[in-house]
Amino acid sequence: MATVRYRYRLYPTPAQRVALARTFGAVRFVWNQELARSQIHDAKYQGFSAASRRLTAAKKTTDLAWLNAISCVPIQQSLRNLDVSYRNFFRGCKSKGPRRGYPRFKSKYDEQSAEYTRSGFKVEHGKLCLAKLGSIEVRWSRLLPSIPKTATVKLDATGRYFVSFTVEVNAQPLVGGTPVGIDLGIKCFAALSTGEMVQAPSYKRRERKIAHVQRELARRKNGSRRRAVTKKKLARLHAKISDTRRDFLDKLSTRLVRSHDVIVVEDLNVSGMVKNHHLARSISRQGWRAFRTMLESKCTRYGRELQVVNRWTPTSQICSTCGHRWGRLDLSVRQVTCEGCGAAHDRDVNAAKNIVAAGQVETKNGRGGHVRRMVPLGTCAVLDEASTSGPTPESSAF
């Protein structure tokens, strides 16, 4: 069984919009109050049970009696999410998991959300019924495969409402396919080891509009109605870019998972690459991390294998045919002719072929742990990649 998310557009009535705004405010208030309590005088966080008891007692007071008009399901779920956030932070501090940041306060200017469990919602007659809110119109773009476990209602910066269901689906293993290596780039989003070059959608026209609206927003007076209208106009432009990118990445990842049994990608140091201010915007627009997350989820669901190659593997510095190393190349060099065998390569396609070769040499030991051989590509040892990734581990020691 795999847990996946299905997202749909919501169309609440004006009265339901007001009720949802109160729900979002209550969820945000409870989160911020409990987070502030643990920070005042360095008070120790006591977990979900203690926070739930404090919330129950607070509802009986006069100041917080308004919380009784809101469904208790999203409020309690907000405390559970805060508890999970704390646990992830503490686990990362003890090096028992990925490092996560400290929980942050929620703002009314960010995306708003409220999560309902099964006791707080149901789907009937083609509508979503929420506790103390009634039935809300849903645009069903596809059918739900099973009964949803949770429903998260969201409001984005453009004023659009969405609901995200988490459902469990049976694994659908696919049979057949060939290994493929993927080299991610800027001018060309992805170069495949098969020779295919995948181009990303162009955002230049909308980026010019964003720059124009941002200058217009800077001239508006703070707190004015025109500033609020211009701000929503800017949010819509960003949403169009985000929706276009998400649609492109979703379709590309689905096609790759259906066609190839083993997918090999490179572990890019995106946080380090965006420090280059000449490339930061172009790199951020690509959505490399979101693409890798989609591949991980779909490979798990369809029984495919996703391998990640070490970022220090010199995939763009050697010939994929004979293994001859020509060293670092300037980013302006797109075509390379090998001095060893005379083969002509496209820079990105050659790197993609080296990536899939490096992924195939990884094996597992008797205990199931991954083992990397010392010579993954031809006769070349594991050295540094392009200069945009920063210094090598060896050079940083001196």
Sequence and secondary structure as in RCSB ss.txt:
>XXXX:A:sequence
MATVRYRYRLYPTPAQRVALARTFGAVRFVWNQELARSQIHDAKYQGFSAASRRLTAAKKTTDLAWLNAISCVPI
QQSLRNLDVSYRNFFRGCKSKGPRRGYPRFKSKYDEQSAEYTRSGFKVEHGKLCLAKLGSIEVRWSRLLPSIPKT
ATVKLDATGRYFVSFTVEVNAQPLVGGTPVGIDLGIKCFAALSTGEMVQAPSYKRRERKIAHVQRELARRKNGSR
RRAVTKKKLARLHAKISDTRRDFLDKLSTRLVRSHDVIVVEDLNVSGMVKNHHLARSISRQGWRAFRTMLESKCT
RYGRELQVVNRWTPTSQICSTCGHRWGRLDLSVRQVTCEGCGAAHDRDVNAAKNIVAAGQVETKNGRGGHVRRMV
PLGTCAVLDEASTSGPTPESSAF
>XXXX:A:secstr
 EEEEEEEEEE  HHHHHHHHHHHHHHHHHHHHHHHHHHGGG     HHHHHHHHHHHHTSSTTGGGGGS HHHH
HHHHHHHHHHHHHHHHHHTTSS          TTS EEEEEEGGGEEEETTEEEETTTEEEEEE SS  SS  SE
EEEEE TTS EEEEEEEEE          EEEEE SSSSEEETTS EE     HHHHHHHHHHHHHHHTS TT H
HHHHHHHHHHHHHHHHHHHHHHHHHHHHHHHHHH SEEEEE   HHHHTTSTTTHHHHHHH HHHHHHHHHHHHH
HHT EEEEE TTS TTSB TTT  B     TT  EEE TTT  EEEHHHHHHHHHHHHHHT EE TTS EE  S 
 BTTB S    GGG   TTGGG 
